[in-house]
Structure formats: structure tokens, C-alpha cells
Amino acid sequence: MIILFTPLALGSWWGLIPAGVITIFVILRLLDEEKVLLKELHGYDVYCQKTRFHLVPFIW
């Protein structure tokens, strides 16, 4: 979230373009990491069942 709001705080509308791209890549990396953890880390599936929100409370 800080990546997206920093350009706004600085008044740079052009800064939203790279911030959006960076955010998309971070989300894609997180999704890929989640797949790897589910496949290779013993007990991670049980953790996922117990913990609904992993990154942002009440959202994701």
C-alpha cells in the first residue's frame, strides 16, 4: 500500500505508473510463493485453513 500512496503524497501523478507496475509484480510474486509453499512446506495447508487472511487483515 505504501508503494501506491507515496506518489500521491508527493503529488506525482506520473509516479503512479511505476507504482502500479511494481504492485502488480509484487502480487504475482506473492501468488507464486503461495503455490510453492503449499507444494513444498509440510503443514502449510493446515495453516492456510486456520488463517484466513495472510497479508492484509480482512482483505487478503
Z-matrix of the N, CA and C atoms (Angstrom, degrees):
N
C 1 1.445
C 2 1.529 1 110.51
N 3 1.320 2 115.94 1 -33.58
C 4 1.460 3 118.76 2 -179.30
C 5 1.527 4 110.81 3 -65.65
N 6 1.329 5 115.95 4 -32.82
C 7 1.467 6 119.67 5 179.65
C 8 1.533 7 110.31 6 -63.36
N 9 1.322 8 116.54 7 -38.16
C 10 1.465 9 119.66 8 -179.01
C 11 1.528 10 113.35 9 -76.35
N 12 1.323 11 117.24 10 -36.25
C 13 1.458 12 119.41 11 -173.37
C 14 1.528 13 114.16 12 -88.96
N 15 1.315 14 118.75 13 -15.39
C 16 1.462 15 120.48 14 178.12
C 17 1.525 16 112.35 15 -61.56
N 18 1.347 17 119.71 16 -47.81
C 19 1.470 18 118.61 17 177.68
C 20 1.534 19 112.61 18 -60.40
N 21 1.320 20 117.02 19 -35.96
C 22 1.469 21 119.66 20 178.12
C 23 1.525 22 111.25 21 -66.60
N 24 1.332 23 115.96 22 -41.27
C 25 1.468 24 119.80 23 179.40
C 26 1.524 25 111.31 24 -64.39
N 27 1.338 26 116.07 25 -31.61
C 28 1.459 27 120.23 26 179.86
C 29 1.529 28 112.56 27 -89.16
N 30 1.323 29 116.88 28 -3.27
C 31 1.457 30 121.12 29 178.88
C 32 1.521 31 113.65 30 75.80
N 33 1.309 32 117.50 31 26.34
C 34 1.455 33 121.57 32 -177.96
C 35 1.519 34 110.27 33 -109.17
N 36 1.327 35 115.89 34 99.75
C 37 1.463 36 120.25 35 178.48
C 38 1.526 37 110.46 36 -69.03
N 39 1.325 38 117.36 37 -31.76
C 40 1.466 39 120.93 38 178.21
C 41 1.526 40 110.66 39 -67.77
N 42 1.294 41 117.04 40 -26.27
C 43 1.457 42 120.90 41 179.20
C 44 1.515 43 113.30 42 -69.72
N 45 1.326 44 117.07 43 -16.08
C 46 1.462 45 119.92 44 178.06
C 47 1.526 46 112.25 45 -69.50
N 48 1.332 47 116.99 46 -26.52
C 49 1.471 48 119.71 47 -179.03
C 50 1.527 49 110.80 48 -65.06
N 51 1.344 50 119.87 49 -56.59
C 52 1.471 51 117.77 50 177.79
C 53 1.531 52 112.86 51 -65.58
N 54 1.320 53 117.14 52 -30.98
C 55 1.465 54 119.86 53 178.28
C 56 1.529 55 110.18 54 -64.23
N 57 1.317 56 117.02 55 -39.68
C 58 1.463 57 120.84 56 177.38
C 59 1.515 58 111.98 57 -65.73
N 60 1.323 59 115.97 58 -41.84
C 61 1.470 60 120.17 59 178.82
C 62 1.531 61 110.37 60 -64.21
N 63 1.323 62 116.66 61 -44.71
C 64 1.464 63 120.59 62 179.11
C 65 1.528 64 110.13 63 -61.49
N 66 1.316 65 117.01 64 -42.38
C 67 1.462 66 121.38 65 -180.00
C 68 1.524 67 110.96 66 -61.43
N 69 1.319 68 117.23 67 -42.26
C 70 1.462 69 120.91 68 179.00
C 71 1.526 70 110.26 69 -62.35
N 72 1.335 71 117.66 70 -44.69
C 73 1.457 72 120.61 71 179.28
C 74 1.525 73 112.31 72 -65.01
N 75 1.319 74 117.65 73 -36.71
C 76 1.463 75 120.56 74 177.95
C 77 1.526 76 110.01 75 -65.68
N 78 1.320 77 117.30 76 -42.54
C 79 1.466 78 120.88 77 178.78
C 80 1.524 79 110.50 78 -63.30
N 81 1.321 80 117.60 79 -44.00
C 82 1.465 81 120.65 80 178.64
C 83 1.529 82 111.07 81 -62.15
N 84 1.323 83 116.46 82 -39.86
C 85 1.467 84 120.03 83 178.74
C 86 1.523 85 110.85 84 -66.29
N 87 1.323 86 117.07 85 -40.43
C 88 1.461 87 120.12 86 178.68
C 89 1.521 88 111.70 87 -63.18
N 90 1.326 89 116.91 88 -41.18
C 91 1.461 90 120.44 89 178.99
C 92 1.528 91 111.16 90 -65.19
N 93 1.329 92 116.69 91 -40.21
C 94 1.459 93 120.63 92 177.83
C 95 1.529 94 110.69 93 -66.44
N 96 1.316 95 116.34 94 -41.23
C 97 1.463 96 120.35 95 179.07
C 98 1.524 97 110.85 96 -63.22
N 99 1.316 98 116.40 97 -37.47
C 100 1.469 99 120.97 98 178.18
C 101 1.527 100 110.73 99 -62.36
N 102 1.316 101 117.27 100 -41.23
C 103 1.470 102 121.35 101 178.12
C 104 1.524 103 110.70 102 -63.34
N 105 1.329 104 116.73 103 -43.53
C 106 1.468 105 120.97 104 -179.61
C 107 1.523 106 110.20 105 -64.76
N 108 1.316 107 117.33 106 -42.72
C 109 1.457 108 120.30 107 179.95
C 110 1.527 109 111.20 108 -64.16
N 111 1.320 110 117.39 109 -41.41
C 112 1.459 111 120.54 110 178.48
C 113 1.525 112 111.29 111 -63.08
N 114 1.321 113 116.52 112 -35.83
C 115 1.460 114 120.79 113 -176.76
C 116 1.528 115 112.31 114 -80.14
N 117 1.326 116 117.61 115 -37.85
C 118 1.463 117 120.02 116 -168.99
C 119 1.526 118 115.89 117 -110.11
N 120 1.316 119 118.18 118 -17.74
C 121 1.468 120 119.84 119 -176.38
C 122 1.521 121 110.06 120 -101.36
N 123 1.311 122 115.30 121 114.07
C 124 1.458 123 121.10 122 -179.21
C 125 1.533 124 110.32 123 -63.74
N 126 1.308 125 116.57 124 127.79
C 127 1.456 126 121.67 125 177.48
C 128 1.516 127 114.38 126 91.66
N 129 1.326 128 117.67 127 -4.50
C 130 1.466 129 119.40 128 -178.44
C 131 1.522 130 111.52 129 -70.03
N 132 1.338 131 116.80 130 -31.19
C 133 1.461 132 119.39 131 178.16
C 134 1.530 133 110.97 132 -65.72
N 135 1.330 134 117.20 133 -36.37
C 136 1.462 135 121.29 134 176.77
C 137 1.530 136 109.71 135 -66.63
N 138 1.332 137 116.37 136 -41.34
C 139 1.466 138 120.67 137 176.89
C 140 1.525 139 110.70 138 -60.21
N 141 1.331 140 116.92 139 -42.26
C 142 1.465 141 120.86 140 -179.86
C 143 1.521 142 111.85 141 -64.17
N 144 1.324 143 116.37 142 -34.05
C 145 1.461 144 119.54 143 178.14
C 146 1.527 145 111.33 144 -70.32
N 147 1.336 146 117.09 145 -34.82
C 148 1.462 147 121.08 146 179.96
C 149 1.524 148 112.05 147 -78.98
N 150 1.326 149 116.74 148 -36.01
C 151 1.459 150 122.37 149 -175.14
C 152 1.519 151 109.18 150 -107.39
N 153 1.309 152 116.33 151 110.16
C 154 1.469 153 119.92 152 -175.99
C 155 1.527 154 111.64 153 -77.15
N 156 1.317 155 117.00 154 -44.78
C 157 1.459 156 121.29 155 -176.85
C 158 1.523 157 108.78 156 -108.03
N 159 1.321 158 117.50 157 121.04
C 160 1.457 159 121.63 158 -175.53
C 161 1.527 160 112.33 159 -100.11
N 162 1.321 161 117.66 160 -32.96
C 163 1.461 162 120.00 161 -170.45
C 164 1.527 163 112.69 162 -114.12
N 165 1.325 164 116.78 163 -56.01
C 166 1.471 165 121.60 164 -178.63
C 167 1.532 166 107.37 165 -117.08
N 168 1.321 167 118.43 166 118.95
C 169 1.470 168 120.70 167 -177.09
C 170 1.534 169 112.35 168 -55.84
N 171 1.325 170 115.01 169 132.98
C 172 1.469 171 125.90 170 177.51
C 173 1.536 172 113.34 171 65.82
N 174 1.347 173 118.06 172 8.10
C 175 1.467 174 120.68 173 179.19
C 176 1.523 175 110.26 174 -124.47
N 177 1.345 176 117.40 175 -55.57
C 178 1.462 177 120.36 176 -173.72
C 179 1.498 178 111.46 177 -144.09
